[in-house]
């Protein structure tokens, strides 16, 4: 069975209506939704989002080194279509501070 344009293509090549529920995430996945800031950190630092919190910083997150910091800056600028100043970049020492800077820049989180 192959999904195609909201329909299920059956083995006999007949289109049947596929109920919307096929496209909904299971409830367990909906509960694991992380916010965009944590998601970007997890992607760039290559860690599980559950390992990160507002107090995560380079001292307690092994993969958060100087190169990762630059990748994070680029990722935030691209994701939220903003430009970070040198002063803002130097302040970005915890996830909570990054969140505050983004909010100050008018980013809706």
Secondary structure, 3 states (H helix, E strand, C coil): CEEECCEEECCCCCEEECCHHHHCCCHHHHHCCCCHHHHHHHHHHCCCHHHCCCCCECCCCCCCCHHHHHHHHHHHHHHHCCCCCHHHHHHCCEHHHHHHHHHHCCCCC
